[in-house]
Amino acid sequence: MFRKDTGFGQIIDEAVRTRPEHTAIVADGIRLTYAELGEKVDRLAAALERDGVQMGEPVAVISRNCAEFLIIELALYRLGAVSVKINWRYSPEEIQYLLELNEVHLAFVRYERWDWAKQVVEANRERNIRFISLNPDEQGSSPFERYLENAPEANAFRPRKIDLQQPLLRIHTSGTTGKPKCVVHTHQDFLAEIRSCLQALGFHSGWVYQLISQLFHVSCIGAYMTLSVGGTLVVMSRFEPKEYLKSLERERVTGIGVLPVVLKRILDYPELDRFDISSLKRINYSTCPMPPALLAQAMEKLGDSCEFCQSYGMTEMSSVVTVLSPEDHRRGGGTHLGSVGRAIPGAEVKILREDGTEAAPMEEGEILLKGPGQMRGYYHVDVGVNETALKDGWYHSKDMGWLDSEGYLYVCGRKDDLIISGGENIYPKEIVDVLMRLTDDVMEAAVYGVPDPVWGEHVKASVVMKPGSRLTVHDLKAYCRENVAHYKAPKEIEILKELPKNATGKVIIRALIEKNCG
């Protein structure tokens, strides 16, 4: 499917050649055919080549979702430069840390706060970083648009021969437990990951895929998959239920990828029934665990015409490692709905006991992974960090779980999130799942351990209630005591307006713990 003499930028070549007039990207009023996308990518690559961007040179992209983001990345991939994805929500200090870590001298930036933008530019005056802004200015166009307008013609660029073992991108972990780590992937990693994911997830040329995941995050792999099969990618820059649903209806979207919290906001939107989303045939959910009650609610509301698919993975594995297919969702009356599925083609999963031996089926331990998209390592870390993370060729995920006799993986929670109260092991996910059964009242929940003078730790829950709910903390505690073992029931429950989250929608448990212990 993919050629060996060129890099990841080739993923659009087939569609540019065979269906040039088909819509490739829809984003914020911009519509690009594959012919237009290919031309813009090659013109930008030619301009960057003219300006001296070298093979292997790190170039940062700092922007919320937009068509320009994809044009820039594809041009970098064609050049053999390294795309450095940086979270646009980061503070100036965090952005500065990653610019320096990655030794960046060219950055494409869409500024969200001009005061922060000035701080970043000022901090890098002596480092000679060139910033090309995607923001429109007083002339009505952006410096990026003018840069592209002044680029050579597309046919001036001759695709470079790229060793597939060369770095493709540096992408950063979510940093829920500290500073983000920089993950290095090669062209080979991502091409192999795309190939395996296409087999497992069944994307095809008729696909109209709506993306809300941020392009700086590895969960954006659905965007690359869509473009690689010549489908149409509908890019959303932000989530607002009404606009999201209007887009589903207008573009006749066939597939979406969502976080559980996004799916819940869609299901709870009071005017959901006013939108014609009958074109929707597939909902892929991933990144965060899906509470069983929320999945049941989604399947009840949308399951007549729409199928569901879950994927499990992480940045270090180029995204997807296991898939719970639509067939698995229906099989045996939902026998495997509590799992995250089985390994995609080329991937392997095993469970490791504390003593380093392999666990038996149904026995809990740390989840170890091996697969086509496995990282080459973290950039600029002590050798020991990479040796530990990739010991014996397996990525040690620090997720805890178990495999059944058919190879379905069940995730219990993070090794670091384990609560030990009075010598008993408690996984927060179990209590979160119980709280989320209250679908009419609970919007979100986070569970974690806090210091206890008697038991070492006790369970605490932070909960966001749906507007109009009349349930009290006393009601929530009573419900938990009725549905989990007494020692697992939260001793404390607080009701918050919102939970602290990182850019990928994951709750920052560390922030909740520090609030309690600080």
C-alpha positions as semicolon CSV with decimal commas, in nm:
position;residue;x (nm);y (nm);z (nm)
1;M;0,000;0,000;0,000
2;F;0,280;0,245;0,089
3;R;0,607;0,298;-0,098
4;K;0,942;0,239;0,068
5;D;1,132;0,523;-0,098
6;T;0,939;0,816;0,047
7;G;0,801;0,913;0,384
8;F;0,472;0,958;0,563
9;G;0,375;1,252;0,343
10;Q;0,286;1,000;0,073
11;I;-0,044;0,914;0,246
12;I;-0,235;1,162;0,025
13;D;-0,062;1,073;-0,303
14;E;-0,308;0,806;-0,415
15;A;-0,613;1,026;-0,354
16;V;-0,449;1,325;-0,527
17;R;-0,387;1,102;-0,830
18;T;-0,716;0,910;-0,848
19;R;-0,980;1,144;-0,703
20;P;-0,844;1,500;-0,731
21;E;-1,187;1,667;-0,722
22;H;-1,309;1,481;-0,414
23;T;-1,333;1,692;-0,097
24;A;-1,036;1,619;0,129
25;I;-1,074;1,868;0,417
26;V;-1,357;2,080;0,556
27;A;-1,254;2,319;0,833
28;D;-1,393;2,652;0,955
29;G;-1,548;2,743;0,621
30;I;-1,251;2,615;0,418
31;R;-1,310;2,331;0,170
32;L;-1,016;2,172;-0,007
33;T;-1,023;1,905;-0,275
34;Y;-0,737;1,656;-0,289
35;A;-0,593;1,843;-0,588
36;E;-0,597;2,169;-0,390
37;L;-0,455;2,003;-0,080
38;G;-0,174;1,840;-0,279
39;E;-0,087;2,169;-0,447
40;K;-0,073;2,363;-0,119
41;V;0,137;2,093;0,048
42;D;0,390;2,084;-0,237
43;R;0,410;2,464;-0,263
44;L;0,475;2,492;0,110
45;A;0,736;2,215;0,092
46;A;0,906;2,399;-0,195
47;A;0,907;2,726;0,001
48;L;1,052;2,562;0,310
49;E;1,314;2,386;0,098
50;R;1,401;2,721;-0,065
51;D;1,441;2,874;0,282
52;G;1,682;2,606;0,393
53;V;1,473;2,367;0,605
54;Q;1,684;2,053;0,624
55;M;1,596;1,687;0,646
56;G;1,569;1,597;1,014
57;E;1,523;1,961;1,123
58;P;1,266;2,007;1,404
59;V;0,983;2,248;1,316
60;A;0,711;2,328;1,571
61;V;0,338;2,347;1,501
62;I;0,138;2,522;1,776
63;S;-0,226;2,563;1,681
64;R;-0,579;2,450;1,749
65;N;-0,737;2,236;1,476
66;C;-0,743;2,394;1,131
67;A;-0,672;2,305;0,768
68;E;-0,339;2,488;0,783
69;F;-0,217;2,251;1,055
70;L;-0,253;1,952;0,821
71;I;-0,099;2,137;0,524
72;I;0,205;2,228;0,734
73;E;0,254;1,878;0,873
74;L;0,220;1,706;0,535
75;A;0,473;1,951;0,385
76;L;0,718;1,880;0,667
77;Y;0,675;1,506;0,619
78;R;0,744;1,541;0,245
79;L;1,064;1,730;0,324
80;G;1,179;1,478;0,582
81;A;1,174;1,749;0,850
82;V;1,049;1,660;1,198
83;S;0,710;1,791;1,310
84;V;0,718;1,897;1,674
85;K;0,359;1,899;1,800
86;I;0,305;2,140;2,090
87;N;-0,016;2,189;2,286
88;W;-0,150;2,537;2,204
89;R;-0,317;2,554;2,547
90;Y;0,018;2,549;2,729
91;S;0,138;2,855;2,918
92;P;0,431;3,058;2,777
93;E;0,664;2,886;3,024
94;E;0,551;2,539;2,912
95;I;0,581;2,630;2,544
96;Q;0,926;2,774;2,605
97;Y;1,036;2,454;2,780
98;L;0,933;2,244;2,477
99;L;1,082;2,483;2,221
100;E;1,415;2,460;2,400
101;L;1,391;2,084;2,462
102;N;1,330;2,025;2,090
103;E;1,587;2,282;1,971
104;V;1,332;2,452;1,746
105;H;1,428;2,741;1,515
106;L;1,107;2,761;1,307
107;A;0,754;2,752;1,446
108;F;0,410;2,785;1,286
109;V;0,179;2,936;1,547
110;R;-0,188;3,027;1,583
111;Y;-0,204;3,256;1,884
112;E;-0,502;3,233;2,119
113;R;-0,383;3,498;2,367
114;W;-0,179;3,791;2,244
115;D;-0,029;3,858;2,587
116;W;0,107;3,502;2,592
117;A;0,223;3,535;2,231
118;K;0,429;3,842;2,316
119;Q;0,591;3,657;2,606
120;V;0,692;3,365;2,384
121;V;0,829;3,589;2,106
122;E;1,015;3,810;2,352
123;A;1,170;3,509;2,530
124;N;1,312;3,385;2,198
125;R;1,456;3,702;2,047
126;E;1,811;3,592;2,121
127;R;1,745;3,230;2,015
128;N;1,670;3,335;1,658
129;I;1,342;3,144;1,629
130;R;1,130;3,239;1,332
131;F;0,756;3,244;1,409
132;I;0,511;3,227;1,118
133;S;0,164;3,323;1,240
134;L;-0,158;3,163;1,120
135;N;-0,365;3,449;1,264
136;P;-0,522;3,703;1,025
137;D;-0,378;4,051;1,077
138;E;-0,491;4,404;0,989
139;Q;-0,438;4,325;0,620
140;G;-0,708;4,057;0,641
141;S;-0,477;3,764;0,574
142;S;-0,221;3,578;0,783
143;P;0,158;3,577;0,744
144;F;0,121;3,206;0,668
145;E;-0,118;3,275;0,378
146;R;0,121;3,536;0,235
147;Y;0,413;3,297;0,278
148;L;0,221;3,036;0,080
149;E;0,118;3,288;-0,188
150;N;0,486;3,374;-0,243
151;A;0,592;3,009;-0,257
152;P;0,726;2,847;-0,575
153;E;0,486;2,654;-0,796
154;A;0,394;2,306;-0,675
155;N;0,587;2,137;-0,957
156;A;0,906;2,302;-0,830
157;F;0,912;2,053;-0,544
158;R;1,056;1,710;-0,610
159;P;0,967;1,461;-0,334
160;R;1,272;1,364;-0,138
161;K;1,378;1,006;-0,087
162;I;1,340;0,945;0,284
163;D;1,479;0,663;0,493
164;L;1,173;0,532;0,677
165;Q;1,383;0,485;0,990
166;Q;1,431;0,861;1,015
167;P;1,231;1,058;1,277
168;L;0,889;1,175;1,158
169;L;0,760;1,363;1,459
170;R;0,807;1,441;1,823
171;I;0,486;1,434;2,019
172;H;0,442;1,501;2,387
173;T;0,279;1,299;2,661
174;S;-0,010;1,465;2,838
175;G;0,191;1,550;3,146
176;T;-0,074;1,458;3,405
177;T;0,201;1,360;3,652
178;G;0,469;1,618;3,570
179;K;0,646;1,776;3,272
180;P;0,554;1,628;2,934
181;K;0,795;1,373;2,789
182;C;0,885;1,398;2,421
183;V;0,807;1,079;2,227
184;V;0,996;1,010;1,902
185;H;0,829;0,825;1,615
186;T;0,971;0,743;1,272
187;H;0,811;0,739;0,929
188;Q;0,812;0,360;0,952
189;D;0,628;0,363;1,287
190;F;0,339;0,573;1,163
191;L;0,306;0,408;0,821
192;A;0,293;0,067;0,992
193;E;0,043;0,197;1,249
194;I;-0,183;0,339;0,976
195;R;-0,170;0,010;0,785
196;S;-0,268;-0,193;1,094
197;C;-0,539;0,052;1,202
198;L;-0,698;0,049;0,858
199;Q;-0,726;-0,328;0,881
200;A;-0,876;-0,311;1,230
201;L;-1,106;-0,010;1,192
202;G;-1,222;-0,040;0,832
203;F;-1,189;0,321;0,709
204;H;-1,269;0,353;0,337
205;S;-1,291;0,612;0,058
206;G;-1,658;0,686;0,125
207;W;-1,577;0,786;0,481
208;V;-1,677;1,134;0,601
209;Y;-1,500;1,154;0,936
210;Q;-1,554;1,436;1,185
211;L;-1,251;1,504;1,404
212;I;-1,275;1,686;1,736
213;S;-0,955;1,543;1,888
214;Q;-0,673;1,796;1,878
215;L;-0,423;1,749;1,597
216;F;-0,131;1,796;1,835
217;H;-0,238;1,475;2,012
218;V;-0,181;1,118;1,896
219;S;-0,557;1,053;1,896
220;C;-0,565;1,252;1,570
221;I;-0,466;0,932;1,388
222;G;-0,821;0,918;1,251
223;A;-0,735;1,225;1,043
224;Y;-0,437;1,053;0,881
225;M;-0,640;0,736;0,823
226;T;-0,917;0,931;0,651
227;L;-0,675;1,110;0,418
228;S;-0,485;0,790;0,342
229;V;-0,800;0,625;0,200
230;G;-0,921;0,935;0,015
231;G;-1,212;1,010;0,245
232;T;-1,339;1,349;0,361
233;L;-1,206;1,490;0,688
234;V;-1,430;1,738;0,874
235;V;-1,209;1,920;1,124
236;M;-1,369;2,087;1,428
237;S;-1,156;2,347;1,604
238;R;-1,359;2,342;1,926
239;F;-1,653;2,155;2,076
240;E;-1,991;2,317;2,121
241;P;-2,284;2,072;2,105
242;K;-2,509;2,272;1,872
243;E;-2,237;2,355;1,618
244;Y;-2,104;2,000;1,636
245;L;-2,448;1,854;1,559
246;K;-2,510;2,109;1,283
247;S;-2,186;1,998;1,121
248;L;-2,283;1,630;1,145
249;E;-2,608;1,710;0,966
250;R;-2,466;1,950;0,705
251;E;-2,169;1,736;0,600
252;R;-2,358;1,403;0,621
253;V;-2,087;1,269;0,848
254;T;-2,055;0,889;0,858
255;G;-1,803;0,846;1,139
256;I;-1,685;1,034;1,447
257;G;-1,416;0,988;1,709
258;V;-1,507;1,112;2,056
259;L;-1,401;1,125;2,418
260;P;-1,661;0,992;2,662
261;V;-1,730;1,343;2,794
262;V;-1,802;1,469;2,440
263;L;-2,036;1,178;2,376
264;K;-2,221;1,249;2,701
265;R;-2,268;1,616;2,613
266;I;-2,409;1,514;2,274
267;L;-2,649;1,263;2,429
268;D;-2,763;1,511;2,694
269;Y;-2,815;1,798;2,451
270;P;-3,186;1,883;2,489
271;E;-3,239;1,948;2,117
272;L;-3,059;1,637;1,991
273;D;-3,372;1,504;1,819
274;R;-3,400;1,818;1,603
275;F;-3,089;1,723;1,405
276;D;-3,081;1,471;1,123
277;I;-2,772;1,264;1,199
278;S;-2,900;0,952;1,024
279;S;-2,585;0,947;0,808
280;L;-2,381;0,858;1,119
281;K;-2,279;0,493;1,097
282;R;-1,983;0,463;1,334
283;I;-1,881;0,610;1,669
284;N;-1,522;0,545;1,768
285;Y;-1,451;0,618;2,133
286;S;-1,112;0,619;2,299
287;T;-0,850;0,801;2,511
288;C;-1,043;0,784;2,842
289;P;-1,229;0,483;2,988
290;M;-1,594;0,470;2,883
291;P;-1,825;0,422;3,183
292;P;-2,052;0,122;3,108
293;A;-2,365;0,323;3,191
294;L;-2,271;0,591;2,937
295;L;-2,205;0,330;2,668
296;A;-2,543;0,169;2,741
297;Q;-2,711;0,511;2,713
298;A;-2,537;0,579;2,380
299;M;-2,624;0,241;2,234
300;E;-2,988;0,283;2,340
301;K;-3,018;0,629;2,182
302;L;-2,809;0,579;1,868
303;G;-2,760;0,205;1,829
304;D;-3,041;0,138;1,581
305;S;-2,853;0,293;1,289
306;C;-2,505;0,339;1,431
307;E;-2,235;0,095;1,538
308;F;-1,974;0,146;1,809
309;C;-1,601;0,079;1,818
310;Q;-1,354;0,129;2,103
311;S;-0,978;0,164;2,082
312;Y;-0,712;0,160;2,350
313;G;-0,365;0,301;2,310
314;M;-0,126;0,579;2,401
315;T;0,122;0,830;2,262
316;E;0,413;0,588;2,302
317;M;0,243;0,337;2,069
318;S;0,136;0,585;1,793
319;S;-0,218;0,563;1,929
320;V;-0,417;0,240;1,882
321;V;-0,305;-0,097;2,021
322;T;-0,633;-0,283;2,079
323;V;-0,980;-0,252;1,926
324;L;-1,321;-0,362;2,049
325;S;-1,495;-0,397;1,713
326;P;-1,860;-0,330;1,632
327;E;-1,909;-0,707;1,618
328;D;-1,764;-0,736;1,969
329;H;-2,017;-0,480;2,092
330;R;-2,300;-0,703;1,972
331;R;-2,147;-1,042;2,041
332;G;-2,303;-1,260;2,308
333;G;-2,530;-0,985;2,433
334;G;-2,239;-0,759;2,518
335;T;-2,015;-1,018;2,687
336;H;-1,700;-0,817;2,616
337;L;-1,829;-0,462;2,663
338;G;-1,615;-0,425;2,974
339;S;-1,298;-0,484;2,773
340;V;-1,098;-0,262;2,536
341;G;-1,080;-0,536;2,277
342;R;-0,803;-0,739;2,119
343;A;-0,468;-0,644;1,966
344;I;-0,469;-0,493;1,618
345;P;-0,270;-0,677;1,344
346;G;0,098;-0,680;1,432
347;A;0,049;-0,578;1,797
348;E;0,094;-0,791;2,109
349;V;-0,029;-0,758;2,466
350;K;0,084;-0,938;2,777
351;I;0,033;-0,898;3,150
352;L;0,326;-0,893;3,391
353;R;0,318;-0,988;3,756
354;E;0,501;-0,781;4,016
355;D;0,783;-1,038;4,018
356;G;0,841;-0,994;3,643
357;T;0,680;-1,320;3,530
358;E;0,395;-1,338;3,283
359;A;0,049;-1,355;3,438
360;A;-0,205;-1,627;3,360
361;P;-0,539;-1,549;3,189
362;M;-0,773;-1,358;3,421
363;E;-0,480;-1,263;3,646
364;E;-0,417;-0,893;3,703
365;G;-0,086;-0,719;3,644
366;E;0,088;-0,444;3,447
367;I;-0,005;-0,418;3,078
368;L;0,294;-0,457;2,843
369;L;0,262;-0,374;2,474
370;K;0,448;-0,431;2,151
371;G;0,333;-0,321;1,809
372;P;0,381;-0,153;1,472
373;G;0,367;0,201;1,607
374;Q;0,596;0,153;1,906
375;M;0,807;0,458;1,987
376;R;1,182;0,466;1,942
377;G;1,214;0,624;2,283
378;Y;1,183;0,954;2,468
379;Y;1,389;1,247;2,344
380;H;1,652;1,399;2,573
381;V;1,599;1,181;2,881
382;D;1,838;0,975;3,090
383;V;1,923;0,643;2,925
384;G;1,770;0,460;3,220
385;V;1,426;0,609;3,150
386;N;1,413;0,456;2,803
387;E;1,561;0,129;2,923
388;T;1,286;0,100;3,184
389;A;1,003;0,205;2,953
390;L;1,114;-0,031;2,673
391;K;1,264;-0,315;2,876
392;D;1,308;-0,636;2,672
393;G;1,147;-0,470;2,370
394;W;0,808;-0,423;2,538
395;Y;0,654;-0,088;2,629
396;H;0,571;-0,093;3,001
397;S;0,250;0,108;3,011
398;K;0,195;0,140;3,389
399;D;-0,168;0,055;3,316
400;M;-0,304;-0,235;3,517
401;G;-0,532;-0,499;3,371
402;W;-0,584;-0,859;3,266
403;L;-0,646;-1,074;2,959
404;D;-0,922;-1,330;2,926
405;S;-0,876;-1,666;2,754
406;E;-0,977;-1,517;2,415
407;G;-0,722;-1,235;2,432
408;Y;-0,960;-0,953;2,525
409;L;-0,789;-0,691;2,738
410;Y;-0,954;-0,545;3,048
411;V;-0,805;-0,226;3,196
412;C;-0,839;-0,175;3,571
413;G;-0,664;0,161;3,602
414;R;-0,323;0,323;3,634
415;K;-0,058;0,160;3,848
416;D;0,022;0,503;3,991
417;D;-0,347;0,571;4,067
418;L;-0,391;0,261;4,282
419;I;-0,541;0,345;4,622
420;I;-0,421;0,131;4,913
421;S;-0,652;0,168;5,211
422;G;-0,596;-0,052;5,515
423;G;-0,389;-0,287;5,299
424;E;-0,666;-0,329;5,040
425;N;-0,607;-0,240;4,672
426;I;-0,874;-0,015;4,522
427;Y;-0,888;0,094;4,158
428;P;-1,061;0,430;4,111
429;K;-1,220;0,321;3,782
430;E;-1,457;0,084;3,964
431;I;-1,600;0,363;4,179
432;V;-1,618;0,605;3,884
433;D;-1,820;0,347;3,691
434;V;-2,065;0,317;3,980
435;L;-2,114;0,693;4,008
436;M;-2,162;0,723;3,633
437;R;-2,458;0,485;3,649
438;L;-2,646;0,791;3,773
439;T;-2,677;0,910;3,414
440;D;-2,960;1,155;3,491
441;D;-2,759;1,332;3,759
442;V;-2,382;1,285;3,724
443;M;-2,195;1,452;3,438
444;E;-1,839;1,350;3,536
445;A;-1,656;1,193;3,828
446;A;-1,297;1,147;3,942
447;V;-1,187;0,917;4,223
448;Y;-0,850;0,916;4,401
449;G;-0,680;0,846;4,732
450;V;-0,604;1,106;4,998
451;P;-0,397;1,063;5,318
452;D;-0,574;0,901;5,614
453;P;-0,415;0,885;5,963
454;V;-0,564;0,542;6,031
455;W;-0,593;0,363;5,696
456;G;-0,300;0,523;5,511
457;E;-0,534;0,642;5,238
458;H;-0,907;0,669;5,194
459;V;-1,120;0,712;4,885
460;K;-1,237;1,055;4,777
461;A;-1,458;1,146;4,479
462;S;-1,493;1,477;4,297
463;V;-1,817;1,495;4,102
464;V;-1,971;1,733;3,847
465;M;-2,350;1,720;3,854
466;K;-2,583;1,782;3,563
467;P;-2,780;2,107;3,579
468;G;-3,103;2,057;3,771
469;S;-2,988;1,754;3,969
470;R;-3,115;1,748;4,326
471;L;-2,888;1,473;4,453
472;T;-2,677;1,567;4,755
473;V;-2,339;1,447;4,877
474;H;-2,529;1,229;5,127
475;D;-2,725;1,070;4,840
476;L;-2,408;0,999;4,643
477;K;-2,235;0,839;4,941
478;A;-2,537;0,622;5,013
479;Y;-2,552;0,508;4,651
480;C;-2,185;0,409;4,654
481;R;-2,222;0,216;4,981
482;E;-2,506;0,020;4,823
483;N;-2,307;-0,069;4,512
484;V;-1,945;-0,132;4,614
485;A;-1,771;-0,304;4,902
486;H;-1,770;-0,088;5,217
487;Y;-1,393;-0,028;5,214
488;K;-1,412;0,099;4,854
489;A;-1,694;0,347;4,911
490;P;-1,578;0,713;4,911
491;K;-1,532;0,851;5,259
492;E;-1,541;1,200;5,110
493;I;-1,734;1,334;4,811
494;E;-1,720;1,691;4,683
495;I;-1,933;1,851;4,413
496;L;-1,743;2,078;4,174
497;K;-1,846;2,295;3,881
498;E;-1,578;2,130;3,665
499;L;-1,285;1,890;3,689
500;P;-0,932;2,002;3,601
501;K;-0,831;1,855;3,265
502;N;-0,541;1,856;3,027
503;A;-0,570;1,931;2,656
504;T;-0,679;1,578;2,566
505;G;-0,970;1,578;2,807
506;K;-0,805;1,361;3,071
507;V;-0,874;1,459;3,430
508;I;-0,561;1,582;3,609
509;I;-0,584;1,372;3,924
510;R;-0,261;1,524;4,053
511;A;-0,429;1,866;4,070
512;L;-0,716;1,725;4,277
513;I;-0,480;1,544;4,512
514;E;-0,259;1,851;4,556
515;K;-0,568;2,059;4,637
516;N;-0,646;1,815;4,918
517;C;-0,291;1,775;5,044
518;G;-0,166;2,127;4,989
